[in-house]
Amino acid sequence: MDYGRFTLIALLAASTPAWAEPRGGEAAVAALFQDIADPAGPGCAASVTQNGALAYEHVFGLANLEQPSAIRADTIFEAGSVSKQFTAAAIAVLVARGQMSLDDDIRRYLAEMPDYGAPISVRMLLTHTSGIRNWDDLVELAGRPREDASGFSQTDAFAIIARQRGLNFPAGSEYLYSNSNYVLAALIVERVSGKSFAAFSHDELFAPLGMSRTSWREDYTRVVPGRAEAYTPGDDGVLHIDMPGENVIGPGGLLTTIGDLQRWNAFLEHPTRAGRAWTRVLTTTRGALADGTAIAYGMGLESGDIAGNPVSSHAGATAGYRAYLARSEAQHVSVALLCNAGAINTEDVGPQFAALFLREQHERASQSESRPVIVAAVDVAGRYRNVGTGALVTVTQDEAGIHFNGGSAFASVAVDRFVNGAGTRNAVVRRSAQGAIVSVALTRVGNSTVELAPVAAWAPGADALAAFVGAYYSDDVQAVWTVAFDGEVLRARGPRGETFLLDPLYEDVFAGRDAYWTFVFERGADGAVTGIALTKTRTRGVRFERRR
């Protein structure tokens, strides 16, 4: 089968690296993209440069399925969360000019934000340590999920963020990714610079760097010549058009090409004299928690390791668009990947594609390899609640060790101590004097400890379920959710009329089936149900008060 086109370009034959061709050849690249290999379907554009010169280009699939046209190297895609580093760069420009500081309280520029008792700094926004709830989830609770929120604006997003009476956690105490952080960062750029975010980005970043095909999707109805349309397969397996229908930019919304992304990475490695100050701010700022714990996330860039090489990267996904951008400063290699196929996961494929073009470096053996495995029986398996979020965590065990929610094994390295294969996470079991498990402390490199407490399974009867029936209102999202009982099952109903079953997890806590929300019901001193705290991965504890 003719799978796309693979082009090896030697701009300077004598200096083209011997390893510019991917390890494993074209077959290795094809294997990464096999899930979207239909030449009559959507596809990707990818390129690899070394020392700023194009070393490899891979382009396949169609930019538009209704009026078939092939994806080209200069096709425009949306970059999803790869956009965040450009928002952070706009902040870096202002910091380098002395117009603001990363340690400024965000309320200096965004007075509409509540006072949460301790300052939230601009740095906390950019490193996702602010604790601010994720706006995507909030609009879902409000009855306007992103996929249906046609024309949802920056002002709309800011309004619902600023309505939140609580945070996910005290500012600076954890790392938790939230798109709200970069909505606020884009607004700060506007208020400090006096320009629209799109205009400031063009004048200070895109135009000076020659990124002529890059802009922000500030109006989702704007005609963008040369843009690929995005597609995602539905439940029926048939491809459907899947385009962003909102005007929120900052956390995402960058329209760009692989060529412009390569210009960007080349500039970060070799900035002009005028750009050195702000690129230094952007590329050397590392995140940290308030207690000094270092995290991998910097200013829209994540530090990691690929093939033993330190790499700065970010993946992205918006609607049916997928993206990945990575840079290895040690090997002067940059990898850009843009797709209009929602079926591909660039968080996985991107690093694997990059690994094909990076020389393997000597990797130190993980700490777990030198630790003896204790083959003693343990009794850790069971049901636990995440004390911070209320979510259920199921722990299983086998000969490899223990598993949290079916994940990779944590091997036993001492009595009641376990470590994952990469040596980045540890689990410590705490017991009472009688030997009963009190909690499991799950520590993660670059984040705070997660405490898990044992909970018993719960099978409430009809009377117990009927006690939760009622209407619940949240001022945070200005919406009413109702809970009904039909004599057999408990069912939640949202403001759009959507309904889903509530499955009991443990006492007073339910999972919204197919909704990814955990419902933690609250009771008053008399034992009566008074409210619900709704929690999702990036949004915790949105409280709904019982009205009837």
C-alpha positions in Angstrom: 0.0 0.0 0.0 1.2 3.5 -0.8 1.4 5.0 2.7 1.7 8.8 2.3 5.0 10.2 1.3 8.3 10.1 3.1 10.9 12.7 2.0 14.5 12.9 3.2 15.8 16.3 2.4 19.5 17.0 2.6 19.8 20.8 2.4 23.5 20.5 2.9 24.5 16.9 1.9 27.9 17.1 3.7 26.4 18.1 7.0 23.2 16.1 7.0 23.4 13.8 10.0 23.7 10.1 9.3 20.8 9.4 11.6 18.4 11.8 9.9 16.6 8.7 8.5 14.5 7.2 11.3 15.7 4.2 13.1 13.8 1.3 11.6 13.3 3.3 8.4 10.0 4.3 6.9 8.3 1.2 8.3 9.0 2.4 11.8 7.3 5.7 11.0 4.4 4.0 9.2 3.8 1.8 12.3 3.3 4.9 14.5 0.6 6.2 12.3 -1.1 2.9 11.3 -4.3 3.8 13.0 -5.0 6.7 10.6 -3.2 5.3 7.5 -6.1 5.6 5.2 -4.9 7.8 2.3 -8.5 8.9 1.8 -8.8 10.1 5.4 -7.3 12.8 7.6 -3.7 12.7 8.4 -0.6 14.5 9.6 2.3 16.8 8.7 5.6 16.2 10.6 9.1 17.4 10.3 12.4 17.0 12.0 15.2 19.6 11.9 18.8 19.5 13.1 20.7 22.8 13.6 17.8 24.5 12.0 18.0 22.6 8.7 15.2 20.3 7.6 16.3 16.7 8.0 13.1 14.8 7.5 9.6 15.5 6.4 6.5 13.2 6.6 3.2 14.3 5.1 0.1 12.1 4.5 -3.7 12.2 4.4 -6.3 14.8 3.3 -6.8 18.3 4.6 -10.4 18.2 3.5 -12.5 15.1 2.9 -15.5 16.8 1.2 -13.4 18.6 -1.4 -10.4 16.3 -1.3 -7.1 18.0 -1.1 -3.9 16.6 0.3 -2.2 17.8 3.4 1.0 19.7 2.6 4.0 20.9 4.6 2.4 24.4 4.7 -1.1 23.3 5.7 -2.4 25.1 8.7 -3.6 23.1 11.7 -4.7 24.0 15.2 -2.0 23.3 17.8 -4.1 22.6 20.9 -2.1 23.0 24.1 1.2 23.4 22.2 -0.3 26.9 22.1 0.5 27.5 25.8 4.2 28.1 25.3 3.3 31.0 23.0 1.0 32.5 25.6 3.8 32.1 28.2 6.2 33.7 25.7 4.0 36.8 25.5 4.2 37.0 29.3 8.0 36.5 29.1 8.3 39.5 26.7 6.5 41.7 29.2 8.6 40.4 32.1 11.9 41.0 30.1 10.8 44.6 29.5 10.2 45.1 33.2 6.4 45.8 32.7 5.5 43.0 35.1 6.9 40.2 37.2 6.2 36.4 37.3 5.8 36.8 41.1 3.1 39.5 40.8 -0.3 38.7 42.4 -2.7 38.1 39.5 -5.3 40.3 41.2 -3.0 43.2 40.3 -4.2 42.8 36.7 -7.4 40.8 37.2 -9.2 42.6 40.0 -12.3 40.6 39.3 -10.7 37.4 40.6 -11.7 36.5 44.2 -9.4 36.8 47.1 -8.7 33.2 48.1 -6.8 34.2 51.3 -3.3 33.9 49.8 -1.9 35.4 46.6 -1.9 33.5 43.3 1.1 34.6 41.3 1.5 34.8 37.5 4.2 32.1 37.9 1.6 29.8 39.4 -0.7 30.3 36.5 2.0 29.4 33.9 3.2 26.3 35.9 -0.3 25.0 36.8 0.2 25.3 40.5 -2.5 28.0 41.1 -5.3 25.6 42.1 -7.8 27.4 39.8 -10.5 25.1 38.5 -10.6 24.1 34.8 -13.0 26.3 32.8 -13.8 23.4 30.4 -15.4 21.4 33.3 -17.2 24.4 34.8 -19.1 25.2 31.6 -20.1 21.6 31.4 -21.6 21.8 34.9 -23.3 25.1 33.8 -24.9 23.3 30.8 -22.7 24.7 28.1 -20.1 22.0 27.4 -17.3 23.1 25.0 -18.5 20.9 22.1 -21.9 22.6 22.2 -20.9 26.1 23.4 -21.0 27.8 20.0 -19.3 31.2 20.1 -18.2 30.9 23.7 -15.9 33.8 24.3 -12.9 34.8 26.3 -15.2 37.0 28.4 -17.5 34.1 29.0 -14.6 31.9 30.1 -13.2 34.6 32.4 -16.6 35.2 34.0 -17.1 31.6 35.1 -13.5 31.3 36.3 -13.9 34.5 38.4 -17.2 33.2 39.9 -15.4 30.3 41.7 -15.6 30.6 45.4 -13.0 27.9 46.0 -9.8 26.4 44.5 -8.9 22.9 43.8 -6.2 23.2 46.5 -4.3 26.0 48.3 -2.3 28.0 45.8 1.2 26.6 45.3 0.6 23.3 47.1 0.1 21.0 44.1 0.6 20.7 40.4 -2.7 20.2 38.4 -3.1 21.1 34.8 -5.9 23.6 34.2 -6.7 25.5 31.0 -8.1 28.3 33.1 -4.6 29.3 34.0 -3.8 30.3 30.4 -7.1 32.0 29.8 -6.1 34.3 32.6 -2.5 34.6 31.3 -3.8 35.8 27.9 -6.0 38.4 29.6 -3.1 39.7 31.6 -1.1 40.2 28.4 -3.9 42.4 27.1 -4.2 44.4 30.2 -0.5 45.0 30.6 0.3 45.7 26.9 -2.9 47.6 26.0 -3.2 45.5 22.9 -5.5 42.5 22.0 -3.7 39.2 22.8 -3.8 38.3 19.1 -2.3 41.7 18.0 0.4 41.5 20.7 1.4 38.0 19.7 1.6 39.0 16.0 3.6 42.1 16.6 6.1 40.7 19.2 6.3 37.0 18.3 4.9 35.9 14.9 6.0 38.7 12.6 9.6 39.1 14.0 10.2 35.4 13.7 8.8 35.1 10.2 5.9 32.9 11.3 3.7 34.2 8.5 1.1 31.4 8.6 0.5 31.6 12.3 -2.3 33.4 14.1 -4.9 32.9 16.9 -8.4 31.5 16.4 -10.0 34.6 18.1 -13.0 34.2 15.8 -13.9 30.6 15.1 -16.0 31.6 12.0 -13.0 33.4 10.3 -12.0 31.9 7.0 -8.4 30.6 7.2 -7.0 29.8 3.7 -5.0 26.7 3.7 -6.4 25.3 6.9 -7.1 21.6 7.3 -10.5 20.6 8.5 -10.5 18.3 11.6 -12.2 15.0 11.9 -13.0 12.5 14.7 -14.7 9.1 14.3 -18.1 8.8 16.1 -19.4 5.9 18.1 -20.5 4.4 14.7 -16.8 4.5 13.5 -17.7 7.0 10.8 -15.6 10.2 10.5 -17.4 13.4 11.5 -16.3 17.0 11.1 -14.9 18.1 14.5 -14.0 21.8 14.5 -13.6 24.1 17.5 -16.7 26.2 18.0 -15.4 28.7 20.6 -13.4 31.9 20.7 -11.3 31.1 23.8 -7.6 31.4 23.2 -4.5 31.3 25.3 -4.6 27.7 26.5 -5.2 26.6 22.9 -6.3 28.2 19.6 -3.0 28.6 17.8 -3.3 28.2 14.0 0.1 27.2 12.6 2.2 25.0 10.3 5.0 22.6 11.0 7.3 25.1 9.2 6.4 27.9 11.5 6.8 25.7 14.6 10.3 24.8 13.4 11.1 28.5 13.1 9.9 28.9 16.6 12.1 26.2 18.0 15.1 27.4 16.0 14.6 30.8 17.5 14.4 29.5 21.1 17.7 27.7 20.5 19.4 30.7 18.7 17.6 33.9 19.6 18.5 37.3 18.3 20.1 39.8 20.6 16.7 41.4 21.0 15.0 38.2 21.9 17.6 36.7 24.3 16.0 38.2 27.5 12.5 36.9 26.9 13.6 33.5 25.5 15.7 33.0 28.6 12.7 33.7 30.8 10.6 31.3 28.8 13.1 28.4 28.5 14.8 28.4 31.9 11.9 29.1 34.2 11.0 25.9 36.1 8.0 25.3 38.2 8.0 24.5 41.9 5.5 24.0 44.7 5.4 26.3 47.6 7.5 23.9 49.7 10.3 23.9 47.1 9.4 20.7 45.3 10.5 21.0 41.7 8.0 20.1 39.0 8.6 19.2 35.3 6.3 21.9 34.0 7.7 25.3 33.2 6.2 28.1 31.1 4.1 26.1 28.7 6.9 23.6 28.3 7.4 20.2 30.0 10.9 18.9 30.7 11.2 15.2 30.2 13.4 12.4 28.7 13.3 10.8 25.3 15.9 8.1 24.4 18.0 9.2 27.3 18.0 12.8 26.2 16.6 15.8 28.1 13.8 17.2 26.0 11.5 20.2 26.2 8.1 19.4 24.7 4.3 19.7 24.8 1.4 17.8 23.2 -1.9 19.3 22.2 -5.5 18.4 21.3 -8.5 20.6 20.5 -11.6 19.1 18.8 -10.3 16.8 16.1 -6.8 18.5 15.9 -3.7 16.9 17.5 -0.2 18.3 17.9 3.2 17.7 19.3 6.3 19.9 19.5 9.7 18.9 21.1 13.2 20.2 21.2 16.4 18.5 22.3 19.0 21.2 22.9 21.8 18.7 23.4 21.4 17.2 20.0 20.0 20.4 18.3 17.0 18.4 17.1 13.4 19.7 16.8 10.3 17.7 16.0 7.0 19.2 14.9 3.8 17.2 14.4 0.4 18.5 13.4 -2.7 16.3 12.6 -6.4 16.7 11.7 -7.3 13.2 12.9 -8.9 13.0 16.3 -8.2 9.3 16.5 -4.5 9.7 17.0 -3.0 10.4 20.5 0.0 12.6 20.0 0.9 12.4 23.7 2.0 8.9 22.9 2.9 9.1 19.2 4.8 12.4 19.4 7.5 11.2 21.8 7.8 7.9 19.9 8.3 9.7 16.6 10.9 12.0 18.2 12.7 9.0 19.6 13.3 7.7 16.1 15.5 10.7 15.4 17.4 11.1 18.6 20.6 9.2 19.3 20.2 6.9 22.3 22.1 8.2 25.3 23.3 6.1 28.1 20.5 5.8 30.7 21.1 5.1 34.3 19.4 2.1 35.6 16.3 3.0 37.5 16.5 2.8 41.2 14.0 0.0 41.3 16.2 -2.3 39.3 18.8 -2.4 42.2 16.2 -2.9 44.9 15.4 -6.4 46.1 11.8 -7.4 45.6 10.2 -8.6 48.8 8.1 -11.7 47.9 6.1 -11.4 51.1 2.3 -11.6 50.9 0.6 -8.2 51.5 -3.0 -7.3 52.1 -3.1 -3.9 50.4 -5.7 -4.8 47.7 -9.1 -3.2 48.3 -11.1 -0.1 47.9 -9.9 3.4 48.8 -11.0 7.0 48.5 -8.7 9.8 47.4 -8.9 12.0 50.5 -8.4 15.1 48.4 -10.9 14.5 45.6 -13.3 11.8 47.0 -12.7 9.6 43.9 -12.6 5.9 44.3 -9.3 4.2 43.9 -9.2 0.4 43.5 -6.0 -1.4 44.4 -5.3 -4.9 43.1 -2.3 -7.1 43.5 -0.5 -9.9 41.7 2.9 -11.4 41.5 4.3 -8.1 40.0 3.1 -6.0 42.9 0.2 -3.7 43.5 -1.8 -1.7 40.9 -3.8 1.5 41.4 -6.9 1.5 39.2 -5.4 -1.1 36.9 -2.2 0.9 36.2 1.4 -0.4 36.0 2.8 -2.4 38.9 4.4 -1.0 42.0 6.9 -3.6 43.1 7.4 -4.3 46.8 10.8 -3.0 48.0 10.3 -3.4 51.7 7.5 -4.2 54.1 4.6 -1.9 53.2 6.7 0.1 50.7 6.3 -0.1 46.9 7.8 1.7 43.9 6.8 1.9 40.3 9.1 0.7 37.5 10.4 4.1 36.6 11.2 4.9 40.2 9.1 8.1 40.0 6.3 7.1 42.4 6.3 5.4 45.8 3.5 4.0 47.9 3.8 3.7 51.7 1.2 1.8 53.7 0.4 3.1 57.1 -1.1 0.8 59.7 -2.6 1.0 63.1 -1.1 -0.6 66.2 -3.3 -3.6 65.4 -2.0 -3.9 61.9 -5.0 -2.6 60.0 -4.4 -0.3 57.1 -5.0 3.4 58.0 -4.0 4.9 54.7 -1.7 4.6 51.7 0.5 7.6 50.9 1.2 7.8 47.2 4.1 10.1 46.5 4.9 11.4 43.0 8.1 13.1 41.8 7.2 16.7 41.2 4.0 16.8 43.1 2.4 16.6 46.5 1.5 13.3 48.3 -1.9 11.7 47.6 -3.5 10.1 50.6 -5.8 7.1 50.1 -8.0 5.9 52.9 -9.7 2.5 53.0 -13.5 2.5 52.3 -16.1 -0.2 52.4 -18.3 -1.1 49.5 -21.8 0.3 49.8 -25.1 -1.1 48.6 -27.8 1.4 49.7 -31.4 0.3 49.8 -34.4 2.2 48.4 -34.9 4.4 51.5 -31.2 5.4 51.6 -31.3 6.3 47.9 -34.5 8.3 48.2 -32.8 10.6 50.8 -30.7 12.1 48.0 -33.6 13.2 45.8 -33.8 16.9 45.3 -32.8 20.0 43.3 -29.3 21.4 43.9 -28.1 24.8 42.9 -24.5 26.1 42.5 -23.7 29.8 42.4 -20.3 29.0 41.1 -21.8 27.8 37.8 -25.3 29.3 38.2 -27.0 26.1 37.4 -29.4 23.6 38.9 -28.8 19.8 38.9 -31.6 17.5 40.1 -31.4 14.0 41.5 -34.3 11.6 41.0 -35.1 8.0 42.2 -37.4 5.8 40.2 -37.6 3.0 42.9 -34.6 1.2 41.5 -31.8 3.6 40.4 -30.6 7.1 41.3 -30.3 9.4 38.3 -28.8 12.9 37.9 -30.2 15.4 35.5 -28.2 18.4 34.3 -29.3 21.9 33.1 -29.5 20.8 29.5 -31.7 17.9 30.3 -28.9 15.3 30.1 -29.3 12.4 32.5 -27.1 9.6 33.7 -27.1 7.0 36.4 -25.4 7.4 39.7 -23.5 4.3 40.8 -22.7 4.0 44.5 -18.9 4.0 45.3 -18.9 4.1 49.1 -21.2 5.8 51.6 -22.7 9.0 50.3 -20.5 9.0 47.2 -21.5 8.1 43.7 -19.9 8.0 40.2 -21.8 9.6 37.4 -21.8 6.8 34.8 -20.2 7.9 31.5 -19.9 11.4 32.9 -16.5 11.2 34.8 -17.9 13.3 37.7 -17.8 12.1 41.3 -20.8 13.2 43.4 -19.9 13.6 47.1 -23.2 14.2 49.0 -22.9 16.3 52.2 -25.0 16.1 55.3 -25.8 18.5 58.1 -25.6 18.0 61.8 -29.0 16.3 61.8 -27.9 13.8 59.1 -30.0 15.3 56.4 -28.5 15.7 52.9 -27.6 19.4 52.4 -25.6 19.5 49.2 -23.3 17.9 46.7 -19.6 18.5 45.9 -18.8 17.6 42.3 -15.3 16.6 41.4 -13.5 15.8 38.2 -9.8 15.3 37.4 -9.1 19.1 36.9 -12.0 20.5 38.9 -12.6 19.7 42.5 -15.4 20.4 45.0 -17.8 22.5 43.1 -20.6 22.8 45.7 -24.3 22.6 44.9 -26.6 23.5 47.8 -29.9 21.6 48.2 -32.9 23.8 47.4 -35.6 21.2 47.8 
